[in-house]
Amino acid sequence: MRKLSTGVLLVIVIAFSSCKAKKELAVAKETITKLEADLASCNTNLTNTTNTSNAKIADLNGQLTKCTNQNAELSKDALAYRELKEDLRARQARLNAALAEQGTSLREIREKIIAGLSQLADSNIEVTFKSGFLYVTLPEALLFPPGSATLSAKAKNAISPLANVLNNYPKVQIYVVGNTDSIKIHTARFADNWSLSTERANSIVRVMRDNYNVDPTRLLSGGRSKYNPVADNGTKEGRALNRRIQIVLNPDLAKLWDMMEN
């Protein structure tokens, strides 16, 4: 009876051990399966990561190449810009020097004209700058009888110091402009204020050319009739101011145009 009990016990022990081994084997297999799945997932992730990294690296390399090419182009543009900037700076310096030279000439002319006309200081002559031009304004009373374009001997003498100064600056262009008041004129010689203002300017130009040897290629005459007033034509004093000759001195701009074109 004791031997039987020992055998049964041995069988039970073996059976129990076998069941435990099977469970452990099953757990081990499950663990192995999970590990294999994890390993496969890791391999997949690693492959994807590698592909992604390779793609990013390729993209970055492409961007780097593009930036390098752009940098080379920008370097060329920067060099061209610096050269252009230096050229413009040099041209600006030359232009400023030329403008200063012209401004100096006009200031000298103004001072000399004022000095030359000092004996006529009571004649209401004006010498002014405006918009880069020098204006010498001579009133009608100094030059012409009312309604006439004929210069008196005294008027011709008044033009003498002005013409002498202008002969010292042969490149300055001379515009002579006649102006009238708004009172209508109609005589045997002048049909209207246009013709009177124009012929008065022509008289000044002829005297400069014929009496004082001013180069006629420098001279231009024109009339503005009543359409350039400086005072109210409703008063006697205003009309007297409007009846005038303007001699406009234009500096030599040929040098400036050459600089602009070149």
C-alpha atoms as one frame of an Amber mdcrd trajectory, in Angstrom:
protein
   0.000   0.000   0.000   2.889   2.399   0.782   4.559   1.528  -2.523   1.398
   2.362  -4.460   1.111   5.664  -2.778   4.686   6.494  -3.674   4.096   5.634
  -7.340   0.990   7.666  -7.523   2.792  10.543  -5.964   5.582  10.229  -8.500
   3.104  10.262 -11.347   1.435  13.337  -9.928   4.754  15.092  -9.543   5.751
  14.249 -13.097   2.379  15.364 -14.401   2.562  18.597 -12.460   6.073  19.235
 -13.676   5.002  18.564 -17.244   2.097  21.023 -16.992   4.369  23.687 -15.562
   6.894  23.173 -18.317   4.184  23.457 -20.943   2.980  26.721 -19.433   6.472
  28.098 -19.254   7.051  26.985 -22.828   3.851  28.684 -23.920   4.842  31.882
 -22.118   8.289  31.690 -23.656   6.799  31.203 -27.114   4.452  34.126 -26.530
   7.375  36.225 -25.393   9.379  35.172 -28.422   6.475  36.014 -30.722   6.088
  39.433 -29.100   9.801  40.061 -29.316   9.838  39.043 -32.962   6.916  41.385
 -33.611   8.711  44.174 -31.771  11.858  43.435 -33.721   9.950  43.520 -37.010
   8.330  46.800 -35.976  11.716  48.203 -35.040  13.154  47.104 -38.375  10.227
  48.690 -40.180  10.554  51.910 -38.188  14.273  51.894 -38.747  13.759  51.467
 -42.491  11.169  54.247 -42.563  13.363  56.471 -40.439  16.332  55.775 -42.685
  14.264  56.510 -45.788  12.913  59.677 -44.203  16.374  60.720 -43.127  17.757
  60.012 -46.558  14.946  62.041 -48.109  15.574  64.914 -45.715  19.307  64.734
 -46.376  18.668  64.755 -50.115  16.289  67.713 -49.725  18.801  69.614 -47.593
  21.539  68.899 -50.085  19.278  70.222 -52.843  18.539  73.366 -50.826  22.232
  73.808 -50.094  23.066  73.533 -53.786  20.320  76.011 -54.624  21.531  78.449
 -51.956  25.105  78.091 -53.183  24.013  78.912 -56.741  21.896  81.824 -55.536
  24.779  83.109 -53.453  27.036  83.028 -56.493  24.457  84.979 -58.529  23.923
  87.453 -55.705  27.663  87.923 -55.411  27.766  88.836 -59.104  24.814  91.196
 -58.659  26.415  92.757 -55.582  29.633  93.375 -57.493  27.718  94.906 -60.398
  25.720  97.043 -57.952  28.890  98.286 -56.238  30.407  99.182 -59.597  27.209
 100.985 -60.641  27.072 102.789 -57.300  30.644 103.979 -57.673  29.945 105.125
 -61.235  26.825 107.018 -60.156  28.712 108.561 -57.254  31.441 109.780 -59.604
  28.875 111.137 -62.075  26.999 112.858 -59.249  30.217 114.505 -58.111  30.916
 115.760 -61.631  27.334 116.973 -61.997  27.454 118.794 -58.661  30.724 120.420
 -59.659  29.229 121.537 -62.979  26.110 122.892 -61.246  28.278 124.745 -58.750
  30.273 126.197 -61.624  27.096 127.414 -63.335  25.759 128.820 -60.073  29.026
 130.651 -59.490  28.855 132.107 -63.002  25.323 133.401 -62.467  26.239 134.931
 -59.109  29.223 136.664 -60.693  27.044 137.919 -63.548  24.455 139.206 -61.093
  27.027 141.123 -59.055  28.629 142.611 -62.149  25.279 143.606 -63.670  24.227
 145.282 -60.436  27.561 147.122 -60.300  27.323 148.090 -63.985  23.783 149.422
 -63.603  24.497 151.240 -60.340  24.137 154.606 -62.112  20.568 153.579 -62.947
  19.701 152.578 -59.382  16.704 154.925 -59.380  15.232 153.352 -62.521  13.524
 150.410 -60.751  15.756 147.812 -62.393  15.533 144.404 -60.701  18.090 141.581
 -60.848  16.748 138.370 -59.325  17.205 134.597 -59.322  14.255 132.345 -60.109
  14.133 128.611 -60.915  17.813 128.466 -61.833  17.688 131.524 -64.114  18.853
 135.093 -63.640  16.245 137.747 -64.464  17.075 141.358 -65.280  13.846 143.375
 -65.342  13.887 146.757 -67.096  10.789 148.987 -66.770   9.141 150.483 -69.840
   9.850 154.005 -68.642  13.594 153.416 -68.899  13.408 152.119 -72.478  10.343
 153.098 -74.534   7.793 155.852 -74.889   4.218 154.639 -74.298   2.943 152.498
 -77.162   6.342 152.544 -78.927   9.064 149.977 -79.602  11.732 152.505 -80.544
  14.645 152.785 -78.145  15.974 156.249 -77.331  19.696 157.011 -77.235  19.477
 157.082 -73.429  17.888 153.644 -73.423  20.623 152.249 -75.669  23.229 153.602
 -73.273  21.419 151.905 -70.392  21.824 148.574 -72.158  25.567 149.107 -72.604
  26.791 147.906 -69.153  24.490 144.887 -69.355  25.771 143.901 -72.813  29.395
 144.376 -71.734  28.934 141.969 -68.819  27.215 139.405 -71.012  30.054 139.518
 -73.555  32.359 138.248 -70.808  30.241 135.103 -70.441  29.859 133.869 -74.018
  28.181 130.555 -73.129  25.239 132.109 -71.307  22.060 132.161 -73.402  20.069
 135.416 -73.439  16.257 135.456 -73.677  14.629 138.865 -74.126  10.909 138.887
 -73.300   8.521 141.801 -73.740   5.507 142.295 -71.450   2.625 144.791 -71.542
  -0.311 145.747 -69.359  -3.906 144.807 -70.201  -4.868 148.066 -71.914  -5.651
 147.318 -75.562  -3.467 148.943 -78.173  -4.218 149.364 -81.851  -2.036 151.622
 -83.957  -0.842 151.759 -87.519   2.234 149.767 -86.508   0.898 147.424 -83.796
  -2.276 145.457 -84.160  -2.334 144.378 -80.508  -0.279 143.923 -77.344   1.301
 140.751 -78.746   2.969 142.623 -81.556   4.028 145.500 -79.276   5.620 143.211
 -76.669   7.361 141.137 -79.351   8.760 144.112 -81.254  10.044 145.693 -78.045
  11.990 142.500 -77.335  13.288 142.526 -80.931  14.503 146.112 -80.464  16.591
 145.098 -77.429  18.023 142.117 -79.320  18.991 144.271 -82.314  20.767 146.829
 -80.128  22.714 144.095 -78.339  23.754 142.623 -81.674  24.395 145.792 -83.663
  25.664 148.227 -81.033  27.402 145.958 -78.533  28.459 142.938 -80.608  26.613
 140.334 -78.584  26.712 137.033 -80.481  23.264 136.758 -82.149  23.307 132.945
 -81.770  22.948 133.543 -78.037  19.922 135.804 -78.421  16.255 134.857 -78.426
  13.364 137.320 -78.336   9.669 136.903 -77.675   6.560 138.706 -76.470   4.094
 137.640 -73.762   1.654 140.511 -74.227  -0.502 141.015 -71.098  -0.391 137.370
 -70.061   2.497 137.495 -67.593   1.529 140.225 -65.109   3.412 140.823 -61.862
   0.940 143.348 -60.488  -2.721 144.317 -60.614  -3.723 145.792 -63.973  -6.586
 147.524 -62.202  -4.281 150.240 -60.902  -1.990 152.734 -62.635   0.959 151.610
 -60.530   0.278 147.925 -61.269   0.060 148.537 -65.027   3.390 150.408 -64.923
   5.043 147.378 -63.282   3.584 145.041 -65.901   5.006 147.064 -68.802   8.550
 145.751 -68.754  11.339 143.926 -70.543  12.732 140.783 -68.940  16.214 139.655
 -69.904  16.506 136.035 -68.792  19.994 134.556 -68.536  20.199 130.812 -68.960
  23.477 129.120 -67.906  25.356 126.793 -70.220  23.534 123.486 -69.776  25.282
 121.650 -72.623  27.892 120.226 -70.255  25.147 119.035 -67.917  23.212 117.346
 -70.728  26.379 115.629 -71.926  26.915 114.252 -68.441  23.314 113.063 -68.232
  23.483 111.332 -71.615  26.879 109.743 -71.031
